[in-house]
Amino acid sequence: MTYTYIDENLQCIASLQRDLNLVTAFLLLTGQITVIGVFITSGGFRVSLSGPILGGERTVGKYEDKISNAVIDIIDLVLAILLIVDQIRLTGVVLGPRRFSVNVSGPIFGVPLYEPALPVLRQDYHFFQQIVSSHFNIDSSIFKNIEKE
């Protein structure tokens, strides 16, 4: 396992995270999910999203007031745009009885953007390199002709 392999895995994780952000934006734009709440944490906040597709209900204004519904739709639109331009990202999932919600946040809400990381993999890679190089005398030319399966 080389740094290239680790970097490829990190790129794959970043790509999956980006796809989840775009799917979340699409669900917001199509009205399948909507803002249902806000989690306030130290230093920032996260917006919670859910809807019929996730087992919840679509948030509507009290007494189905058109102005309240328009404000909710505008909030959904702004969140979708922020997801598309990568200013906020999907940060977690909250499970509840018969439904779940997804949380989004980012620097605009006081929460740093999460970057994909494989700290244990990098640590194990360095540990393996250290052990092998300090305890074994291996000719590196042996491995040059081995192809990855």
C-alpha positions as MATLAB code, in Angstrom:
seq = 'MTYTYIDENLQCIASLQRDLNLVTAFLLLTGQITVIGVFITSGGFRVSLSGPILGGERTVGKYEDKISNAVIDIIDLVLAILLIVDQIRLTGVVLGPRRFSVNVSGPIFGVPLYEPALPVLRQDYHFFQQIVSSHFNIDSSIFKNIEKE';
ca = [
       0.000    0.000    0.000;
       1.514    3.278   -1.100;
       0.615    6.915   -0.718;
      -0.884    6.773   -4.188;
      -3.213    4.012   -3.049;
      -4.149    5.987    0.073;
      -4.693    9.156   -1.965;
      -6.903    7.237   -4.420;
      -9.024    6.026   -1.496;
      -9.261    9.548   -0.112;
     -10.334   10.787   -3.544;
     -12.994    8.059   -3.693;
     -14.328    9.073   -0.276;
     -14.360   12.758   -1.303;
     -16.248   11.848   -4.471;
     -18.856    9.873   -2.513;
     -19.293   12.750   -0.077;
     -19.731   15.191   -2.959;
     -22.335   12.908   -4.545;
     -24.255   12.758   -1.248;
     -24.223   16.567   -1.094;
     -25.583   16.827   -4.640;
     -28.304   14.233   -3.956;
     -29.285   16.169   -0.828;
     -29.464   19.395   -2.873;
     -31.620   17.628   -5.487;
     -33.996   16.360   -2.782;
     -34.264   19.887   -1.375;
     -34.990   21.367   -4.797;
     -37.669   18.769   -5.555;
     -39.379   19.212   -2.192;
     -38.690   15.657   -1.029;
     -36.884   16.960    2.049;
     -37.053   20.281    3.824;
     -35.598   21.988    6.863;
     -37.067   20.552   10.071;
     -34.827   22.005   12.726;
     -31.508   23.434   13.808;
     -28.902   21.882   16.110;
     -26.891   24.502   17.961;
     -23.398   23.352   18.876;
     -20.415   25.129   20.343;
     -19.112   27.493   17.716;
     -21.830   26.930   15.143;
     -25.007   25.177   14.134;
     -26.269   22.404   11.875;
     -29.488   22.414    9.882;
     -31.542   19.229   10.062;
     -33.414   18.066    6.942;
     -36.103   15.422    6.539;
     -39.245   14.708    4.568;
     -41.545   12.005    3.256;
     -38.746   10.195    1.427;
     -36.907    9.786    4.761;
     -39.987    8.768    6.742;
     -40.771   12.223    8.107;
     -43.236   14.880    7.112;
     -42.696   17.908    4.950;
     -42.498   21.083    7.002;
     -45.289   23.504    6.145;
     -46.299   26.844    7.578;
     -48.801   27.046   10.392;
     -52.332   26.950    8.999;
     -50.661   26.402    5.605;
     -49.968   30.129    5.344;
     -48.554   30.956    1.883;
     -45.960   33.374    3.238;
     -44.647   30.827    5.761;
     -44.473   28.157    3.051;
     -42.627   30.576    0.760;
     -40.062   31.309    3.509;
     -39.514   27.553    4.045;
     -39.079   27.069    0.294;
     -36.579   29.946    0.138;
     -34.572   28.429    3.013;
     -34.583   25.075    1.167;
     -33.428   26.798   -2.028;
     -30.592   28.623   -0.251;
     -29.463   25.381    1.429;
     -29.520   23.564   -1.921;
     -27.410   26.280   -3.551;
     -24.924   26.185   -0.663;
     -24.667   22.405   -1.060;
     -24.138   22.681   -4.818;
     -21.383   25.296   -4.497;
     -19.789   23.244   -1.680;
     -20.156   25.892    1.035;
     -21.956   23.442    3.295;
     -21.814   19.653    3.374;
     -23.695   16.709    4.754;
     -22.336   16.251    8.287;
     -24.413   13.465    9.776;
     -27.542   11.418   10.063;
     -29.967   11.370   12.994;
     -32.067    8.238   13.443;
     -35.501    8.417   15.027;
     -38.526    6.171   15.317;
     -39.686    5.301   11.778;
     -37.743    8.202   10.252;
     -34.353    9.780    9.981;
     -32.930   13.142    9.109;
     -29.692   14.424    7.640;
     -27.697   17.350    8.958;
     -25.829   19.903    6.879;
     -23.378   22.557    7.973;
     -20.219   24.394    6.976;
     -18.080   27.459    7.635;
     -20.990   29.761    6.812;
     -22.683   28.270    9.918;
     -19.523   28.251   12.059;
     -18.580   24.603   11.485;
     -15.420   23.702    9.541;
     -15.817   21.649    6.360;
     -15.054   18.003    6.921;
     -12.334   16.588    4.695;
     -12.019   12.868    4.023;
      -9.344   11.279    6.166;
      -7.906    7.853    6.764;
      -5.724    8.594    9.799;
      -5.559    4.990   10.972;
      -4.580    3.787    7.503;
      -1.795    6.360    7.230;
      -0.608    5.533   10.757;
      -0.583    1.792   10.009;
       1.241    2.432    6.735;
       4.002    4.382    8.520;
       4.208    1.783   11.289;
       4.529   -1.021    8.719;
       7.226    0.902    6.819;
       9.157    1.510   10.030;
       8.991   -2.107   11.217;
       9.920   -3.611    7.865;
      12.807   -1.224    7.222;
      14.267   -1.590   10.722;
      13.951   -5.399   11.069;
      14.301   -6.773    7.555;
      16.847   -6.254    4.826;
      14.757   -6.504    1.666;
      16.101   -5.799   -1.788;
      13.687   -3.277   -3.299;
      14.367   -4.499   -6.849;
      12.379   -7.665   -6.048;
       9.170   -5.664   -5.801;
       9.611   -3.579   -8.955;
       8.384   -6.405  -11.200;
       5.395   -7.389   -9.085;
       2.123   -6.175  -10.556;
      -0.880   -5.227   -8.507;
      -3.656   -7.810   -8.838;
];
